[in-house]
Each structure stands twice: as structure tokens, then as C-alpha cells.
């Protein structure tokens, strides 16, 4: 009698040459010298994994515009990474936003993450378009396409944007961004994979065919993660809270639990056909690097030595 192979495909990640796992990483521009050191330590640690791209965020109300630009330019000039600059509609005229986009194009940036952006008062505040600015992300996407042949990523929300009245309205917004020229959507983080697949089914049923890349947030700090989730309209399931219960003063165990939770999530996504992942790093490399290792990604020098197939060119 034949023995059934019950091992999941994810257990073979990295052992086969034809796997096509692709990753990208998100960073935020540092505010202090200490944060600057932490950012560049994270970049140095993750760069050898050869991500498809790395994105740099834009603060609420455009508050980090200069720091974002400086960080992107340094990534472009001092690393081999492909930077994607976040750009929002908030707090600027059309002319000012266009000038930022042209400046990116001039220094060699060809990928922008185009977002409506959060109000200066913070997430959850009432959104008011700038009187002379682009009102929504679809308007920004269309404008960027007029300025240059940018690759444009946009946001998507598996559990619905907090300001949307319904999933249908959310899909209307995504469809407008795609029609304007978006080529990829990156999701808000989520912890229940079924929410991602339900959303993906809705997107495909609507006729939207661009890649919908899951955004993964390794839980560096559970209390902070819960706060982020409340602001973003993301669900923190009871099972996740239970896993971190009682560990407020136990940083070592929290990190082990966080790695296990994130690995479990990405392995389940791989087993269900997902090959692209966008990691919200919080400017820390340890958990993300460990998860990527489990996904079979290795530094190029290890691949060159014949230890594992290289991921170069997989994107």
C-alpha cells in the first residue's frame, strides 16, 4: 500500500531550485541619531537577502518628507537595494507633490508607493483633502504616471479601510487606483489569513488582476501592535493576545513567540499559494531575517557557495 505524503509544501522551501519566494521590506525614516543607527543596521542585515524592493514611509501629514527623501537617496547611492518611496496626498499642493516626484525621478527612483495618507491629527481623524492638492490616491497615481513611467504600488485593506462604508466601496477605490496605473497592491497587516483570502476572492471577482501582496507585521511589541491595529481597523484575534499574555516583563520569550507566530502565518500563506511577502520591519531586522531564513532565503554569498539556490532574479 502506498504511503501518503502528508508533508506540507512549505517544509520544502529552500530545498528546491524552482521555488519563487519574493520579499520586500518597509522601513521608516529615523528621527534621532540612535534611530538612524538602528535603521542602517537593519538595512545592512537584510540587504544580502536581495529583496525585490524596500520601501520608506511618509509620516502623517507629510511630516517626514525631507527625511524620507534623504533615506531613499542614501539607499539608492550606498546600497544595491531598489528603493520605493512612499508619497501621499496630505498637506501639499499638486505642484509640491509633483516636485517631490520629479526629484525622485531625477535621482533614479523608479518605484513609488502612492497613498492617500493619514491626516496630520493622526489615524482616525476626519480626512480633508488639501484645497490645492490631490484628493485621493487614484488622483496621485494618475499624476505620477504623467510625470514618469513609475512602478506604482498602492494600499489594500483585507478587513476594509476604517473610513470605507463597505467592502464594495473599498473595491471601488482599489479599482480606480488600478485604472489610474497602479501595478501592485500591498495589504494592511492582518493576523487571520482567511481574511486575506476572502479579500482576494472579492478582488478577483471584481475583475482586478494586479498582485495583492500580503503585508506581514512580526509582533515586535504586542501592546504597540494592538494600538496600531485599532488605528488601522485590523483585528487582533483572541488567540494572538493569549499567546503574549503574561509576557510583559519577559522580552526573550516574547521574541520567541513572535517568531513562531509570524512563521506560522507565512508558512500557511505559502501552503495556500502565496509567493510574495511585504514585511513591516519597524526598522528591526532580527525577526524578519529569521522568517526569511525559514522561507528559504539566504545571503547571496551562501548561494554562490552552493549552499542554497539564489533568489536573484526571482522578482
VEXDREN-2710 file (C-alpha; in Angstrom, 1 decimal):
% VEXDREN-2710
k/r/px/py/pz
1/UNK/0.0/0.0/0.0
2/UNK/1.3/3.4/-1.0
3/UNK/2.2/5.7/1.9
4/UNK/0.6/9.2/1.5
5/UNK/3.0/12.1/1.7
6/UNK/1.4/14.4/4.3
7/UNK/4.2/17.0/4.5
8/UNK/3.2/20.5/3.5
9/UNK/4.9/22.3/0.6
10/UNK/6.3/24.9/2.9
11/UNK/8.5/22.4/4.6
12/UNK/10.5/22.1/1.3
13/UNK/11.1/25.8/0.9
14/UNK/14.7/26.4/0.1
15/UNK/15.5/22.8/-0.8
16/UNK/14.2/23.1/-4.4
17/UNK/15.7/25.4/-7.1
18/UNK/12.3/26.4/-8.6
19/UNK/10.7/28.0/-5.6
20/UNK/9.9/31.6/-6.2
21/UNK/9.5/33.3/-2.9
22/UNK/9.9/37.1/-3.2
23/UNK/10.1/39.5/-0.3
24/UNK/10.1/43.3/0.2
25/UNK/10.8/45.3/3.3
26/UNK/9.4/48.5/4.7
27/UNK/11.4/51.0/6.8
28/UNK/10.6/54.4/8.3
29/UNK/12.8/57.5/8.3
30/UNK/14.7/57.9/11.6
31/UNK/14.1/60.9/13.9
32/UNK/17.3/60.6/16.0
33/UNK/20.9/59.6/15.7
34/UNK/20.2/56.4/17.7
35/UNK/17.2/55.6/15.4
36/UNK/19.4/56.3/12.4
37/UNK/22.0/53.7/13.6
38/UNK/19.2/51.2/14.2
39/UNK/17.8/51.7/10.7
40/UNK/21.1/51.2/8.9
41/UNK/22.0/48.2/11.0
42/UNK/18.7/46.7/9.9
43/UNK/19.3/47.6/6.2
44/UNK/22.8/46.1/6.4
45/UNK/21.4/42.9/7.9
46/UNK/18.6/42.5/5.4
47/UNK/20.3/43.7/2.2
48/UNK/22.1/40.4/1.5
49/UNK/18.7/38.7/1.2
50/UNK/18.2/40.6/-2.1
51/UNK/14.6/41.7/-1.6
52/UNK/12.6/42.8/-4.7
53/UNK/12.5/46.3/-3.2
54/UNK/12.5/48.2/0.1
55/UNK/10.0/51.0/0.8
56/UNK/10.4/54.1/3.0
57/UNK/7.3/55.5/4.7
58/UNK/6.0/59.0/4.7
59/UNK/4.7/60.4/8.0
60/UNK/1.2/61.6/8.8
61/UNK/0.6/65.0/7.1
62/UNK/3.8/64.7/5.1
63/UNK/5.8/65.3/8.3
64/UNK/8.8/63.2/7.2
65/UNK/9.1/64.4/3.7
66/UNK/12.7/65.5/3.8
67/UNK/13.8/62.6/6.0
68/UNK/12.1/60.2/3.7
69/UNK/13.8/61.7/0.6
70/UNK/17.2/61.6/2.4
71/UNK/16.8/58.0/3.4
72/UNK/15.7/56.9/-0.1
73/UNK/18.6/58.7/-1.7
74/UNK/21.1/57.1/0.7
75/UNK/19.6/53.6/0.0
76/UNK/19.9/54.3/-3.7
77/UNK/23.5/55.6/-3.6
78/UNK/25.0/53.4/-0.8
79/UNK/23.4/50.0/-1.3
80/UNK/22.3/47.6/-4.0
81/UNK/18.7/47.8/-2.9
82/UNK/15.9/49.0/-5.0
83/UNK/14.1/51.8/-3.1
84/UNK/10.4/52.6/-3.3
85/UNK/9.5/56.0/-1.8
86/UNK/6.1/56.5/-0.2
87/UNK/4.3/59.6/-1.4
88/UNK/1.0/60.9/-0.1
89/UNK/-1.6/63.5/-0.9
90/UNK/-1.6/65.1/2.5
91/UNK/-0.5/68.6/3.3
92/UNK/0.8/69.7/-0.1
93/UNK/-0.4/71.2/-3.3
94/UNK/-0.3/69.4/-6.6
95/UNK/2.8/71.4/-7.6
96/UNK/4.6/70.5/-4.4
97/UNK/3.8/66.8/-4.8
98/UNK/4.8/66.8/-8.4
99/UNK/8.1/68.5/-7.5
100/UNK/8.9/65.7/-5.0
101/UNK/8.1/63.1/-7.6
102/UNK/10.3/64.7/-10.2
103/UNK/13.1/64.9/-7.6
104/UNK/12.8/61.2/-7.0
105/UNK/12.9/60.5/-10.8
106/UNK/16.0/62.7/-11.2
107/UNK/18.0/60.7/-8.6
108/UNK/16.9/57.4/-10.1
109/UNK/13.9/56.3/-8.1
110/UNK/11.5/54.4/-10.3
111/UNK/9.1/52.9/-7.8
112/UNK/6.7/54.8/-5.6
113/UNK/4.1/53.6/-3.1
114/UNK/1.3/56.0/-3.7
115/UNK/-1.1/56.6/-0.8
116/UNK/-3.8/59.0/0.2
117/UNK/-2.1/59.4/3.6
118/UNK/-3.2/59.9/7.2
119/UNK/-4.4/63.3/8.4
120/UNK/-1.9/65.4/10.4
121/UNK/-4.1/64.8/13.5
122/UNK/-3.4/61.1/13.2
123/UNK/-5.2/57.9/12.1
124/UNK/-8.9/58.1/12.8
125/UNK/-9.2/61.8/12.3
126/UNK/-11.5/63.2/9.6
127/UNK/-9.8/63.4/6.3
128/UNK/-9.9/66.7/4.5
129/UNK/-8.1/66.9/1.1
130/UNK/-5.7/69.8/0.7
131/UNK/-7.5/72.6/-1.2
132/UNK/-4.8/72.7/-3.9
133/UNK/-3.7/69.1/-3.6
134/UNK/-4.6/65.7/-5.0
135/UNK/-7.7/64.5/-3.2
136/UNK/-7.2/60.7/-3.3
137/UNK/-4.6/58.0/-4.1
138/UNK/-6.1/57.4/-7.5
139/UNK/-5.5/61.1/-8.4
140/UNK/-2.0/60.8/-7.2
141/UNK/-1.4/57.6/-9.2
142/UNK/-2.6/59.2/-12.4
143/UNK/-0.4/62.3/-11.8
144/UNK/2.7/60.2/-11.2
145/UNK/2.1/58.3/-14.4
146/UNK/2.1/61.6/-16.2
147/UNK/5.4/62.6/-14.6
148/UNK/7.3/59.4/-15.4
149/UNK/6.9/55.7/-16.0
150/UNK/7.0/54.9/-12.3
151/UNK/6.2/51.5/-11.0
152/UNK/3.3/52.2/-8.6
153/UNK/2.3/50.2/-5.6
154/UNK/-0.9/51.2/-3.6
155/UNK/-2.6/50.1/-0.4
156/UNK/-5.3/47.5/0.1
157/UNK/-7.2/46.5/3.2
158/UNK/-8.3/42.9/3.8
159/UNK/-10.5/43.9/6.7
160/UNK/-11.8/47.1/5.0
161/UNK/-10.4/50.6/5.3
162/UNK/-11.7/52.2/8.5
163/UNK/-13.2/55.1/6.6
164/UNK/-15.0/52.9/4.0
165/UNK/-18.7/52.3/4.4
166/UNK/-18.5/48.8/2.9
167/UNK/-16.2/46.3/1.1
168/UNK/-17.8/47.4/-2.1
169/UNK/-16.7/51.0/-1.6
170/UNK/-13.2/49.7/-0.8
171/UNK/-13.2/47.7/-4.0
172/UNK/-14.3/50.8/-5.9
173/UNK/-11.4/52.7/-4.6
174/UNK/-8.9/50.0/-5.4
175/UNK/-10.3/49.6/-8.9
176/UNK/-9.9/53.4/-9.5
177/UNK/-6.2/53.1/-8.4
178/UNK/-5.6/50.2/-10.8
179/UNK/-7.4/52.1/-13.7
180/UNK/-5.1/55.1/-13.0
181/UNK/-2.0/53.0/-13.4
182/UNK/-1.2/51.0/-10.1
183/UNK/0.6/47.7/-10.8
184/UNK/0.6/46.2/-7.3
185/UNK/-1.3/46.5/-4.1
186/UNK/0.3/45.9/-0.7
187/UNK/-2.1/45.0/2.1
188/UNK/-2.5/46.4/5.6
189/UNK/-1.2/43.9/8.1
190/UNK/-3.5/41.1/9.3
191/UNK/-3.3/38.1/11.5
192/UNK/-6.1/35.9/10.3
193/UNK/-5.1/34.5/6.9
194/UNK/-8.7/33.7/6.0
195/UNK/-9.4/37.5/6.0
196/UNK/-6.7/37.9/3.3
197/UNK/-8.1/35.1/1.1
198/UNK/-11.7/36.4/1.5
199/UNK/-10.5/39.8/0.3
200/UNK/-8.5/38.3/-2.5
201/UNK/-11.7/36.4/-3.7
202/UNK/-13.6/39.7/-3.7
203/UNK/-10.8/41.5/-5.6
204/UNK/-10.6/38.8/-8.3
205/UNK/-14.4/38.6/-8.6
206/UNK/-14.4/42.3/-9.3
207/UNK/-12.0/41.7/-12.2
208/UNK/-9.0/43.3/-10.5
209/UNK/-5.9/41.3/-11.6
210/UNK/-2.9/43.0/-10.1
211/UNK/-0.8/41.2/-7.5
212/UNK/-2.2/41.6/-3.9
213/UNK/0.9/41.3/-1.8
214/UNK/0.2/40.4/1.9
215/UNK/1.7/42.8/4.4
216/UNK/3.2/40.9/7.3
217/UNK/3.9/42.6/10.7
218/UNK/6.1/40.5/13.0
219/UNK/5.0/41.4/16.6
220/UNK/8.0/43.3/18.0
221/UNK/5.8/44.7/20.8
222/UNK/2.3/43.3/21.4
223/UNK/0.9/46.5/23.1
224/UNK/2.2/48.6/20.3
225/UNK/0.8/46.2/17.7
226/UNK/-2.6/46.3/19.3
227/UNK/-2.6/50.1/19.2
228/UNK/-1.6/50.0/15.5
229/UNK/-4.3/47.5/14.8
230/UNK/-7.0/49.6/16.5
231/UNK/-6.0/52.6/14.4
232/UNK/-5.9/50.7/11.1
233/UNK/-9.0/48.7/11.6
234/UNK/-7.1/45.4/11.8
235/UNK/-8.4/42.6/14.0
236/UNK/-6.2/41.3/16.9
237/UNK/-7.7/37.8/17.4
238/UNK/-8.1/36.4/20.9
239/UNK/-5.6/33.6/20.2
240/UNK/-2.9/36.1/19.4
241/UNK/-3.5/38.1/22.6
242/UNK/-3.4/34.8/24.6
243/UNK/0.0/33.8/23.2
244/UNK/1.5/37.0/24.5
245/UNK/-0.4/37.1/27.8
246/UNK/1.8/37.2/30.9
247/UNK/5.0/38.1/29.0
248/UNK/5.1/41.9/29.6
249/UNK/8.4/41.5/31.5
250/UNK/9.8/38.6/29.6
251/UNK/11.4/40.1/26.4
252/UNK/13.2/36.9/25.5
253/UNK/10.1/34.7/25.4
254/UNK/8.1/37.4/23.6
255/UNK/10.7/37.4/20.8
256/UNK/10.5/33.6/20.5
257/UNK/6.7/33.7/20.5
258/UNK/6.7/36.5/17.9
259/UNK/9.0/34.5/15.6
260/UNK/6.8/31.4/16.0
261/UNK/3.6/33.3/15.2
262/UNK/5.0/35.0/12.1
263/UNK/6.5/31.8/10.8
264/UNK/3.2/30.0/11.3
265/UNK/1.4/32.8/9.4
266/UNK/3.8/32.9/6.4
267/UNK/4.0/29.1/6.1
268/UNK/0.2/28.8/6.0
269/UNK/0.2/31.5/3.2
270/UNK/2.8/29.6/1.3
271/UNK/0.9/26.4/1.6
272/UNK/-2.1/28.2/0.1
273/UNK/-0.2/29.5/-2.9
274/UNK/1.3/32.9/-1.8
275/UNK/4.8/33.6/-3.1
276/UNK/5.2/37.4/-2.4
277/UNK/5.5/38.9/1.1
278/UNK/5.9/42.5/2.2
279/UNK/7.4/42.8/5.8
280/UNK/6.8/45.8/8.0
281/UNK/10.2/45.7/9.7
282/UNK/9.7/48.5/12.3
283/UNK/13.4/49.2/11.4
284/UNK/14.5/46.0/13.1
285/UNK/15.9/43.1/11.3
286/UNK/16.1/40.2/13.7
287/UNK/12.6/38.7/13.4
288/UNK/12.3/39.5/9.7
289/UNK/15.6/37.9/8.9
290/UNK/14.7/34.8/10.9
291/UNK/11.4/34.4/9.0
292/UNK/13.1/35.0/5.6
293/UNK/15.6/32.3/6.6
294/UNK/12.7/29.9/7.3
295/UNK/11.3/30.9/3.9
296/UNK/14.5/29.6/2.3
297/UNK/16.1/33.0/1.5
298/UNK/19.8/33.1/2.1
299/UNK/22.5/35.8/1.6
300/UNK/23.9/35.7/-2.0
301/UNK/27.4/34.6/-0.7
302/UNK/25.8/31.4/0.7
303/UNK/24.0/30.7/-2.6
304/UNK/27.2/31.3/-4.6
305/UNK/29.0/28.8/-2.4
306/UNK/26.4/26.2/-3.4
307/UNK/24.6/26.0/-0.1
308/UNK/21.2/27.0/-1.4
309/UNK/19.7/28.3/-4.7
310/UNK/20.0/32.0/-5.1
311/UNK/16.8/34.2/-5.1
312/UNK/18.5/36.7/-7.5
313/UNK/16.2/37.4/-10.4
314/UNK/13.1/35.8/-8.8
315/UNK/11.3/39.2/-8.7
END
